[in-house]
């Protein structure tokens, strides 16, 4: 972890920091000069986006820069190439950084290859730049990192020496080179899948040209010459979404299986065995050093099936009992039906994909049991030495460091809140408000609540917060500091109502945070308009409006988090002037309609468009609050 962090920091420094360069020489044309400036600006902007953790936007700019540099590289002008070389290095670093963040990009060609896109036999093949990368990517596990069959190609000298049986490379003699024969006949790599045709052609051309070494020291490790060979040669992955008609589903049927059976060797991210990373669906479809593991529609030809059956090298799982016939048949059926993905995010860990599928398919009691285990784990993490009281009700599991009797009183208040929240949303009280009991973590001290945020959620909770909620289907909880009995300004029921309402709205599907948190605060206002926390939100609306430059700033992440929540709260109050519309939209989202479409259909405009009508109303509301405080003798 430490080395990865250091590498990322070093790459960031190169990628983000602007380096002063000499002006472009006079031989470069005005058009090329303008293009170079645009290229530099684009890469610099990408670096700034990376610093802001806007990785997808950064990736889009890098793609544009990549296309631009490929166009410029066609030129043979030496001065232009000197400039391109520097920008190309920045682009290489950008690729490496974005890969660490899980952003997939089109493989970056070598700068020299860009000027000769067709290549050809007459082009001089570089061992250092071209051949080493292929050998590391395709033969690395057995013959670069190890000496299987007493044959090592860890460096050029060892490669040319060959195994005890004799040479495998005969300079100038393609037909007489055993290495080429083995690769062309798909004896090697042992998967039997062969290597891409263009790579085989390149190896042949290198041998034909004399199998020359163009480095300084033939004893230098190949892994040093091509440290990122496997990453550069990963193919683009097309994720095909499920149609819903498949008989086998990746999320519920395959993800748990792959996590349990293959995660030990292939779930280790960048150090996955054989370069085959099964932490995500994309990793599965990308394959490893031996090529693609899954060929949609072709289970017989898929390397994954061949490995599971022991038909291509070592049978998998390695050193474990073989999978049952019916299990392999399930995987074959999935591949035959198109190897589709029925999850929400193909870059998400398959452990999470499986957990989400289980949660969606679980009953109320099954999900409650799973959440109870998560709650116990989170409590131990956040309060390892704290006392624990526990109460279970129809809708909640309560854990707290307060006396058992006090926690039972909180439980009664919580159940009463559910009835009031259900009434606001016109929900039938017969069924649980949220499928799977919601956990309420109740803390006696603000310090312990803050530590919970640090340890469990790995974040610093805002100082003004007395409670917050989380919902991701798998888990649903609220965490709060119990108000002191003598504190009449902060009401327990209002605090709980905010957490319950937020989780309830989020349980309807993919809704933006501004919508769920805004609604949560609206419900808190509805139940306790005179609560000190609610009154503070109303007072802070003035500052929020003064900070905003555009009506939709709070929707686009252009406001500090707390001010964005204030704006969201006010916006929901505006929408709730017609509660039937709101209910209709929420029901539509709960029925599977995408949020933006549901909102636009009900309100005849996008949230950004409707926000323009909200601002004047919010300004009037803020003015009323200010006048009320003046008349009451309060300070501004």
Residue pairs with C-beta under 8 A, 6 or more apart in sequence:
4 100
4 270
7 100
8 97
8 100
11 93
11 96
11 97
11 100
12 50
12 51
12 97
14 89
14 90
14 93
15 46
15 47
15 50
15 90
15 93
15 94
15 97
16 47
16 48
16 50
16 51
17 47
18 44
19 86
21 83
21 86
24 32
24 33
24 36
24 79
24 80
24 83
25 79
25 82
27 77
27 78
27 79
27 80
28 36
28 77
28 79
28 80
28 83
32 72
32 75
32 77
32 80
35 68
35 71
35 72
36 72
36 80
36 83
36 84
36 87
38 68
39 65
39 68
39 69
39 72
39 87
40 87
42 61
42 64
42 65
42 68
43 61
43 62
43 65
43 87
43 90
43 91
43 94
45 61
46 58
46 61
46 62
46 65
46 94
47 58
47 90
47 94
49 55
49 57
49 58
49 61
50 58
50 94
50 97
50 98
55 98
55 101
55 102
55 103
56 103
58 94
58 98
58 103
59 98
59 103
59 105
62 91
62 94
62 95
62 98
62 105
63 105
63 106
65 87
65 91
65 94
66 91
66 105
66 106
66 108
69 84
69 87
69 88
69 91
69 111
69 114
70 109
70 114
72 80
72 84
73 81
73 84
73 111
73 114
73 115
74 114
74 115
75 81
75 115
76 115
81 111
84 111
85 111
88 111
91 108
92 108
95 105
95 108
96 228
98 105
99 105
99 231
102 280
102 347
104 236
104 237
104 282
106 236
107 232
107 233
107 234
108 232
110 129
110 130
112 129
113 119
116 123
119 202
121 205
121 208
123 205
124 209
125 131
125 202
125 205
125 206
125 209
126 214
127 156
127 206
127 211
127 212
127 213
127 214
127 215
128 213
128 214
128 215
128 225
129 214
130 202
130 206
131 202
131 203
131 206
132 222
132 225
132 226
132 229
133 225
133 226
133 229
133 232
133 233
134 195
134 199
134 202
134 203
134 229
134 233
135 143
135 144
135 153
135 159
135 222
135 226
136 144
136 222
136 223
136 225
136 226
136 229
136 230
137 226
137 229
137 230
137 232
137 233
137 275
137 289
138 183
138 189
138 195
138 199
138 289
138 290
139 153
139 188
139 189
140 222
140 223
140 229
140 230
140 275
140 289
141 273
141 274
141 275
141 289
142 148
142 149
142 189
142 190
143 149
143 151
143 152
143 153
143 154
144 152
144 153
144 154
144 222
144 223
145 154
145 223
146 152
147 154
149 163
150 163
150 164
151 162
151 163
151 168
152 158
153 159
153 222
154 221
154 222
154 223
155 218
155 219
155 220
155 221
155 222
156 213
156 215
156 218
156 219
156 220
156 222
157 218
157 219
159 168
159 169
159 222
160 167
160 169
160 211
160 218
161 167
162 168
162 169
162 178
166 178
167 178
168 177
168 178
168 179
168 182
169 177
169 178
169 179
169 207
169 211
170 176
170 177
170 207
170 211
171 207
171 210
171 211
171 212
172 207
172 208
172 209
172 210
172 211
173 207
174 180
174 204
174 207
174 208
175 181
177 207
179 188
179 203
180 200
180 203
180 204
180 207
181 187
182 188
183 194
183 195
183 200
183 203
184 200
186 192
186 193
186 194
189 195
189 289
189 290
190 290
190 312
190 313
190 314
191 290
191 291
191 303
191 306
191 307
191 312
191 313
192 303
192 306
192 311
192 312
192 313
193 290
193 291
193 292
193 303
193 312
194 200
194 291
195 291
196 291
206 212
215 225
230 275
230 288
230 289
234 286
234 287
235 286
235 287
235 292
237 282
237 285
237 286
237 346
238 285
239 281
239 282
239 285
239 341
239 346
240 296
240 338
240 339
240 340
240 341
241 340
241 341
241 342
242 249
242 250
242 340
242 341
242 342
243 340
244 342
246 334
246 337
246 338
246 340
246 342
247 333
247 337
248 254
248 330
248 331
248 333
248 334
248 337
249 334
249 342
249 357
250 281
250 334
250 339
250 340
250 341
250 342
250 343
250 353
251 341
251 342
251 343
251 353
251 354
251 356
251 357
252 342
252 354
252 357
252 358
252 361
253 330
253 334
254 330
254 331
254 334
255 281
255 343
255 350
255 351
255 353
255 354
255 357
256 354
256 358
257 327
257 330
257 331
258 278
258 284
258 350
259 267
259 278
259 350
259 351
259 354
261 317
261 320
261 323
262 278
262 316
262 317
263 278
263 279
263 351
264 317
265 272
265 273
265 317
265 318
266 272
266 273
266 274
266 276
266 277
266 278
266 279
266 288
267 277
267 278
267 279
268 277
268 279
269 277
269 279
270 277
272 278
272 279
272 283
272 288
274 288
274 289
274 290
275 288
275 289
276 283
276 287
276 288
276 289
276 290
276 293
277 283
277 286
277 288
278 284
278 350
279 349
279 350
280 346
280 347
280 348
280 349
280 350
281 341
281 343
281 346
281 347
281 348
281 350
281 353
282 346
282 347
284 293
284 294
284 350
285 292
285 293
285 294
285 339
286 292
287 293
287 294
287 303
290 303
291 303
292 302
292 303
293 302
293 303
293 304
293 307
294 302
294 303
294 304
294 335
294 339
295 301
295 302
295 335
296 335
296 338
296 339
297 335
297 336
297 338
297 339
298 335
299 305
299 331
299 332
299 333
299 335
299 336
302 335
303 312
304 331
304 335
305 328
305 331
305 332
305 335
306 312
307 313
307 314
307 315
307 316
308 315
308 316
308 322
308 323
308 328
308 331
309 315
309 328
310 322
315 322
317 323
334 340
342 357
343 353
343 356
343 357
344 356
344 510
345 353
352 474
355 474
356 472
356 473
356 474
358 370
358 474
359 367
359 370
359 436
359 473
359 474
360 473
362 370
362 436
364 432
364 435
364 436
364 437
367 435
367 436
367 437
368 397
368 436
368 437
370 436
370 474
371 397
371 436
371 437
371 438
371 439
371 474
371 475
371 476
371 477
372 397
372 437
372 439
374 439
374 474
374 475
375 397
375 399
375 439
375 441
375 477
376 399
378 439
378 441
378 452
378 456
378 477
379 386
379 388
379 399
379 441
381 455
381 456
382 441
382 448
382 451
382 452
382 455
382 456
383 401
383 448
383 451
383 452
386 401
386 448
387 401
388 399
388 400
388 401
389 398
389 399
389 400
389 401
389 402
389 403
389 404
389 406
389 407
390 397
390 398
390 399
390 400
390 407
391 397
391 398
391 404
391 407
391 408
391 410
391 411
392 398
392 437
393 411
393 414
393 415
393 437
394 415
394 432
395 414
395 415
395 418
395 432
395 433
395 434
395 437
395 438
396 411
396 414
396 415
396 437
396 438
396 439
396 440
397 437
397 438
397 439
397 440
398 407
398 410
398 411
398 414
398 439
398 440
398 442
399 439
399 440
399 441
399 442
400 406
400 407
400 410
400 440
400 441
400 442
400 443
400 444
400 482
401 442
401 443
401 444
401 448
402 410
402 442
402 444
402 482
406 482
407 442
410 440
410 442
410 482
410 492
410 496
413 492
413 493
413 496
414 440
414 496
414 500
416 493
417 493
417 496
417 497
417 500
417 527
418 433
418 500
419 429
420 493
420 497
420 527
421 427
421 433
421 497
421 500
421 501
421 504
421 523
422 428
422 429
422 433
424 501
424 523
424 526
425 504
425 583
425 586
426 583
427 433
433 500
433 504
434 471
434 476
434 500
434 503
434 504
434 507
435 507
436 476
438 476
438 477
438 478
438 500
438 503
439 475
439 476
439 477
439 478
440 477
440 478
440 479
440 480
440 496
440 499
441 452
441 477
441 478
441 479
441 480
442 480
442 482
443 449
443 452
443 479
443 480
443 481
443 482
444 481
444 482
445 481
446 466
446 481
449 461
449 466
449 467
449 479
449 480
449 481
450 460
450 461
452 479
453 459
453 460
453 461
453 479
454 460
457 470
461 468
462 561
462 562
464 536
464 562
466 480
466 481
466 483
466 490
466 495
466 533
467 478
467 479
467 480
467 481
467 495
467 496
467 498
467 499
468 478
468 479
468 480
468 499
469 476
469 477
469 478
469 479
469 498
469 499
469 500
469 502
469 503
469 506
469 520
470 476
470 477
470 478
470 479
470 503
471 502
471 503
471 506
471 507
471 516
473 507
476 503
476 507
477 503
478 496
478 499
478 500
478 502
478 503
479 499
480 495
480 496
480 499
482 492
483 490
483 491
483 492
483 495
489 531
489 532
490 531
490 532
490 533
491 528
491 531
493 527
493 528
494 524
494 527
494 528
494 531
494 533
494 534
495 524
495 533
497 523
497 524
497 527
497 528
498 520
498 521
498 523
498 524
499 520
500 523
501 519
501 520
501 522
501 523
501 524
502 516
502 517
502 519
502 520
505 511
505 515
505 516
505 519
505 520
505 586
506 516
508 586
508 589
508 590
509 589
509 590
509 592
509 595
510 589
510 594
510 595
511 589
511 595
512 555
512 595
513 568
514 554
514 555
514 564
514 565
514 567
514 568
514 571
515 568
515 572
515 595
517 565
517 568
517 569
518 565
518 568
518 569
518 570
518 571
518 572
519 572
521 534
521 537
521 565
521 568
521 569
521 572
522 569
522 572
522 573
522 576
524 531
524 533
524 534
525 534
525 537
525 569
525 573
528 534
529 535
537 566
537 569
538 621
538 625
539 625
539 629
540 562
540 563
540 566
541 566
541 567
541 570
541 618
541 621
541 622
541 625
542 622
542 625
542 626
543 563
544 554
544 559
544 563
544 566
544 567
544 570
545 567
545 615
545 618
545 619
545 622
547 553
547 559
547 560
547 563
548 554
548 558
548 559
548 567
548 615
549 558
550 558
551 608
551 611
551 612
551 614
551 615
552 607
552 608
552 611
552 612
553 559
553 564
553 567
554 563
554 564
554 567
554 568
554 571
554 611
555 607
555 608
555 611
556 608
557 564
559 567
567 618
570 614
570 618
570 621
571 611
571 614
571 618
573 621
574 613
574 614
574 617
574 618
575 581
575 582
575 603
575 610
576 582
581 602
581 603
584 602
585 598
585 599
585 601
585 602
585 603
588 598
588 601
588 602
589 595
589 598
593 601
596 606
596 607
599 606
599 607
599 610
600 606
603 610
626 636
629 635
629 636
630 636
